[in-house]
Amino acid sequence: MIEPEALDSIQQFRIGQIRCWLEKNDCAGIILFDPVNVRYATGSRNMQVWTMHNICRYALILQSGKIVLFDLPSSMHLAKHLNHIHEIRPAFSPDHVIVGNRSQEISTRLAADLKSVLADSGVAKERIAIDRADLEIVFAFQRENVNLVDGKPIMDRARSIKSVEEIAALTMSLRTCEQSVADMKARLEPGMTESQAMGLMIKGSIDRGGEYPETRLLTSGPRTNPWFQETSDRVIENGDMLAFDTDMIGPLGFYNDISRSWVVGDKKPNDTQKRLYNLAHELIQHNFSLLQPGMGFLDYSDNAYQLPGNCLPNRYADVAHGCGLGVEYPLIWYREDEQWGAYDGVFEENMVVCIECYVGELHGHEGVKLEQPIWLKADGPVLLSEFPLEEDYLV
């Protein structure tokens, strides 16, 4: 369990991160609609998945001033215990599902309400960041002459650095995920379906205070290659390779993100399965050893493990990515995918970074998925996961 004092320290650190990046970007405040950002900034939670596609709650964080949460009128009591939120106001929901053809009208009322808060704080004419919003909301802010700027980079950079207390809480959450994976591994046997296997893992997470899975990436046998096939009702056979990415939101909203692969049943891994596993293990170990604060993102890509030519076409979507309340900044691309958006930057102390790996040959029968979360300390990388790899597969 995380003590209330530690949770308060985490929240104060997060607010400080946001305000620091607001100052760097000459913004007087930021309006948050993304429910994950709202949670990061306020510590409040309300129907996280539902509110991702139905705008009905938001928050205003001022660089110098108060924090205001706007929540569903029926749910305003949920955050009353959070003493760092200075005011809770009823939210206007302009989502078409909720208000139909009144969307423009309700968006106008939303923008006017927020501008009144900005005016009361003396910043109505200043630059105000916004992380995301539907078009009607943006148009309404423009009619109110609110000087909007893109706030997503502000939140991405703020969230990328963790406090020591936050890393401890993330690690606690990760342990519940690993225990859930252990539950699944202990009960998994040939004849189960992929969906049943995934259900065991999700149940274990929920039982331990977890919240929801972000993906359905657990496959077996020939469905492990290529990667990104979603979990199905395929029956897992004796000797199949099972591969999965947990991608589960655990306690306190942390993203529990490890990947593992192993052979199901009483058969030993065959030569091909061992070869693929050894390649994946080498990649993980090599890329782990490279990570250091101060290293450039593109330098990391250039020096990352080079997959054999017959595995390169089926490579994973990224080499590594930040981790916190979800996949976070930075995302490190393979150089082969540079045209899709590879960018440079620098790894920093107290980032948490997940090293990704998928090894599957082009047109091959199976593949192996491994992933490890890493804490970047000043003196080097620290592995956060305690769930073991299949050391007996290594040659």
Secondary structure, DSSP 4 states (H G I P E B T S, - for coil): ---HHHHHHHHHHHHHHHHHHHHHTT-SEEEE-SHHHHHHHH---S-TTHHHHS---EEEEESSS-EEEEE-GGGGGGGTT-TT--EEEEPP---HHHHGGGHHHHHHHHHHHHHHHHHHTT-TTSEEEES---HHHHHHHHHTT-EEEE-HHHHHHHHHS--HHHHHHHHHHHHHHHHHHHHHHHH--TT-BHHHHHHHHHHHHHHTT--EES--EEEEGGGGSSS-PPP-SPBPPTT-EEEEE--EE-GGG-EE--EEEEE-SSPPP-HHHHHHHHHHHHHHHHHHHH--TT-BHHHHHHHS----TTTGGG--S-SEEEESSSEEEEEEPPGGGGGGT----B--TT-EEEEEEEEE-TT-S-EEEEEEEEEEETTEEEE---SPP-GGG--
